[in-house]
Amino acid sequence: MYRLAGLVICIFAFALSSCSEQDEPTADPATSSRVPDDNVFKDQVRALEKAEDVQNTLDEAAARQREAIE
């Protein structure tokens, strides 16, 4: 019984040590998309990202205009 428990513990420890976190290359968030290139919805996601960028640009321009008026 103790042999079986020892074997199970060894297997469990081996499984935990083999599942280590791997470093992923860091990408520039401004040029990378939230989905991989082989995704079916990549065009739609890129269009949404572009719309978000346009909205951010408009918000910044509106803030500058409000400051200029004050």
C-alpha positions in Angstrom: 0.0 0.0 0.0 2.8 2.4 0.8 4.5 1.6 -2.4 1.4 2.5 -4.3 1.1 5.8 -2.4 4.7 6.6 -3.1 4.3 5.8 -6.8 1.2 8.0 -7.0 3.0 10.9 -5.2 6.0 10.5 -7.6 3.8 10.6 -10.7 1.9 13.6 -9.4 5.1 15.5 -8.6 6.5 14.6 -12.1 3.3 15.8 -13.7 3.4 19.1 -11.8 7.0 19.8 -12.6 6.6 19.0 -16.3 3.7 21.5 -16.7 5.8 24.6 -16.2 4.8 28.0 -17.5 6.5 29.0 -20.7 7.5 32.5 -21.6 5.6 33.9 -24.6 7.2 36.5 -26.7 5.9 40.0 -25.9 4.3 41.8 -28.7 3.5 45.4 -29.2 -0.1 45.9 -28.3 -0.5 48.7 -30.8 0.4 46.4 -33.7 -0.9 43.1 -32.5 -4.5 41.9 -32.6 -6.3 40.2 -29.9 -6.9 37.1 -32.0 -4.5 35.0 -34.0 -4.2 35.4 -37.7 -5.8 32.0 -38.4 -9.0 32.9 -36.6 -12.2 33.0 -38.6 -13.2 36.4 -37.1 -9.9 38.2 -37.6 -11.3 40.7 -40.0 -14.2 41.6 -37.8 -12.0 41.9 -34.7 -9.6 44.1 -36.6 -12.4 46.3 -37.8 -13.6 46.7 -34.1 -10.1 47.5 -33.0 -9.8 50.2 -35.7 -13.1 51.6 -34.6 -11.9 51.8 -31.0 -8.7 53.6 -32.2 -10.8 56.1 -34.1 -13.0 56.6 -31.1 -10.0 57.2 -28.9 -8.7 59.8 -31.4 -12.0 61.6 -31.5 -12.1 61.6 -27.7 -8.6 63.1 -27.5 -9.5 65.8 -30.1 -12.7 66.6 -28.2 -10.7 67.0 -24.9 -8.2 69.3 -26.7 -11.1 71.4 -28.1 -12.7 71.7 -24.6 -9.4 72.8 -23.2 -9.0 75.4 -25.9 -12.4 76.8 -25.3 -11.8 77.1 -21.5 
